[in-house]
Structure formats: structure tokens, C-alpha cells
């Protein structure tokens, strides 16, 4: 799991994260520090969505104000009905 938040200049540095996602790492992006700057929070959220679009991976909001985002890595599965996260091998182990 890679935890990211904006830097001191309120920018989200996502360079090179595509490789981590393709290897199956999950990325959690915490934008709560930008709650007082909605336009900058929106810019960072768009950057996260662009990363999801580039890697063909969905971006999930983990809270109601969309300040905590998750991009599950390649070959990870997110069950949006039961709210379970895991790999296909883990899912088979849970079902048995």
C-alpha cells in the first residue's frame, strides 16, 4: 500500500506510480489537508482520476467528501456490493 498526500506546495506527485499500480500495489490518496482549499483539492482529485484513466483502474472515494481516494492495483478486486477488497486468490480462500 502506498499512502500519498499533497506536498508542502499543495501538489500531488504521482510520477512513477503507474508502475506500482501495474505491479499490484494499492494507492491511498489523502486530500484532507486541502479541505480549506476546495479548488486545489479538486485539481488533485482530477490528477488521481487521470492516473486511474491512464492505468484503466477505477478510483474509489472512501469517504463522503471525496478527500480520501483509493486506486486498487492491477489484479486486485474490489467488491462494491460487499465492500471487500482483495486478490482473486484471497477471494477463493474466503469463499472456502
N, C-alpha and C positions, 0 to 999 in steps of 0.2 A: 504494500500500500504506500502510495506517495501522497503526502499531505502538502498542499500548496496554499499560500496566501499572498496577497499583493505585497510588493516590496515597499520600501520607505517612500518611494515616489508614486505609490498607488498604482503600480503597473503589475500585470500578471505575466510572468516569464514562463512561457510554455515551450520554448525552443528545445527540441530533442525529446519531448515527452511522447511523441508518436511512436518512437522505438520501444519505450517502456510499455505502452499500451499494446503494441503488436506482440510483445512477449508475454502478455497476460497480466501485467500489473494493473492495479486499480488506482485511479487518481481521485482524491478528495480535494475539492477547491473550496476554501473558506473565505467568503467575501464579507463576513460580518464586520470587519474593521472599516468597511466602506458604507455602513448604514447611514452615516451622516452626509454621504456624497452619492446620491442616487444616480446621477448621470455617469459617474466613474464606475459605480457598481454595475451599471448596465453595459458599459464598454467591456469590462472584464468578463461579464456573463456572456456577451457576444463572442469574445475570444474563445471561451470554453466551448461554446456551441460550434464555432468554426472548427475547432480541434476535433470535436465529435463528427462533424460533417466530413472532414478530411480523412478520418480513420474509419468512417462508416459505423461508428459506435454511438449509441444514444447517450444523451446527457440527462441525468435524473436530478431533480431538485429534491433534497432530503428534508426540507422544512418549508413552511408556508410562505415565507418571504423570499424564497429562492436565493438565499445567501449562502447555502451550503449545497454544493453540487457534487455529483459523483459521475465518473465515467468508468464503467467496468471494462477491464481489459479484454482483449481478444480471447475467445473460447470461454469466457465467463458467462454465466447465465443469470439473469435477474427475473425472478418470477414476480410479475407485477400484480398477481392475484393473491398469492400467499405471502408476498413480501419476503421471499427468501433469496439469498444471494449465494452463488457457489459455482463450481465447475461441474460439468456433466458427470465426472467420476464421483464427486461428493454427493450429487443428487441421487445416483443409483445406490450409494451406501445408505442414505437416509431412508429411501423407499424400502430397503430390505429389512 
